[in-house]
Amino acid sequence: MTNLKESFETFMPHHIDSKGRTVGYVVGLRELADDTGCYAWVQKAVQQCGDWANFGPVQRSKLFPSLEAAKSWAYSTAKERAAKLT
């Protein structure tokens, strides 16, 4: 069994929809406890009144050799997906 550190998620807003909700992506990161890698995921989300009201389909995480590689992939993927919304 792999030991994991605490996960962190950041909401990246993209636009306001016709219902006044903020639509964007959640970027998630979770390092392995032995510092040999990091999991990352990107998931579509809707934020209303400060809470994440709605998530898109559940996303699988990807394992990367470092936190830096995971961050690079996750943030660039979120930006690419947001660009497709416009």
N, C-alpha and C positions, 0 to 999 in steps of 0.2 A: 504494500500500500504506500502511495506517495504522500508525504507530509507537505501541506501547503500553508503558506502564510495568509494573512488576511487579504480579502479581495477589495479592490477599489473600483468604483464606477464614477464616470464623469458624464454629465449630460451636455451634449453639444447641440444647442438650438440651431434650427435652420430657418424656419419661417412660421408665420401665424396663419392657421387655416381659417376657413369661413366661419367656424364656430368659436373663434377666439382662442383656440388652444395652440400652444407652441409645439411644433413638430420638429423632431431632430433625431439624434442617435445617442445611444449610451455606449461609451467605450469602457470596457472592463479589463482589468489587469489583475493577475494573481501569481505571485512568485512561488517557486518551489522552496521549501524550508532549507534545503541544502545549497541554495543559490546557484543551481546548475541550469536554471531555465525559468521561463515565465509563460503563463497562459494568457491569451488575449482573446477578446470577443467584441463584436460590434452588433448592436441590435437597434432596430427602429423603435422609437418611443414617442409618446404624446404626453405633454405636460400640461396640467390644468390646475390652477390655483396653487402652484408650487409643488404639486405632487405628480408623480409619473402615473397618469391615469390609464394608460394603454400601452402595451408593448406589441411589437410585431411578432412574427414567428420566433420560437426559441432558436437561438443560434448555438452551434457547437463552438467550443473554444479551440484555438490552435496553439500548439506548443512551440516556443521560440527559444533559442539558446541563451538569450539575455533579455533583461528588462528593456534595454534600448531598442533591440530588434522588435520586440513585441509592441512597444509604444509607436515606433515608426510605422509598422504595418497597420495597427489599429486606427491611428489618427488619419493616415492617408486613405484607408478604406472608408472611414466615416465621411471624409470629404468627397470621395468619389461617388458614394451612394447619394449624398445630399445633392451633388451636382445633377444627378439623374432625375431628381424631383422637380427641378426647375425647367 
